[in-house]
Amino acid sequence: MHRLTRTSYHHGALREELLRASLELIETEGVGAVSLRRVARDAGVSPGAPYHHFRDRASLLAALSAQGFTLLAEELAEARAAADSPIRALGALVRAYVDFARRRPAYFRLMFRPELSRPPKHPDIEAGADAADACLEATITDCVRAGLFPVERVEAVAVTVWSLAHGLAALWVDGHLQHHGKGLDALTEQATTLLESGLVDQR
């Protein structure tokens, strides 16, 4: 594919190329390697070009984090829609969350950094996170309406599902599960099976 040159970028393409270059840099060298100057060099533009879109490094990382939450919310919604029952949808959300972290580790590492998660400073991050949360909340509501567990357990269920999904994802991204004998897919499937069977009200 023909690489964009300094003179061939249009306004939107430059912003996306800077985000792409940042993501690639995080994947190969870590968040600490990201600077506006380095990203400009990797994108093949002048050192001052990124400042047309991002006032500083923090705003660049925040934009990338917001993009990650938007992608996660979309993938969670797709997983929920494809499930054949409300309780299976809860398991599907866990699997989708873990798969997102495995396929997009650079996004995942950014999305939960406390310095990027303050809503007044970064409303786009809050909007993306809210969309992901809304998908879980809607799935839990479906389970309650189906009589799978009482409404009194909603908060506990929400925390349980998110803890399971985020815990597995973080353990994988941090390198603690790569050498596990069963593999990530098998571990996630076992965990979601336990989740689904354990949440159903047996009264």
C-alpha positions, 0 to 999 in steps of 0.5 A: 500500500502506498504510504502517505507522505508529508504533503498527501495527508488531509486533515482527518487522515493525519489525525488517524495516522498519528493515532495509528503510529502511537498504537504501533509504538505502544505495542512495540516499545510501550507507553513510555516511548510515546512522544509527539516528536517520536510519533511525528517521525514515525508518521513521516510528518514534521515535528510540529504537525501533531500539535494541529490535533493534540495539544500534548502527549496526554491528549494524544493518549486520551484520544487513543484511549477513547478510541479503544473504549468505543471499539470495546463497546462495539464488540461487546454489543456484537457479542450480546446480539449474537448470544442465544439467551440472556445468560449466555450473553453474559458469558459472551461479554466476558469472552469478547472482553478477553478477546479484545485485550488479547487482540488489542493489548496496546488499547487495553493498557491505555484504557484503564490508566488513572491519569486518562480516566478523569471525565471532566478532562476527557469526556470522550473516554467517559462516553465510550466507557459508559457505552460498554457499561450500558451493554453489561447493564442491559444484559443483566436486565434481560437476565432479571426479566427472564427470571434467572436471578432476582433484582437484588443481585444485580449489583453483585452480578455486575461486579462479578462479571466485570471482575472476571472479564477484566481479571482474565484480560489483565492477567493475559496482557501482563503475561501471567497466563501465556504459559498456562497449560490450558490456554486462554480460550480454554480458561475463559470458556471454563470460567464463563461456564461456571459463571453462567451456571452459578448465576442462575437462581436455583430456588 
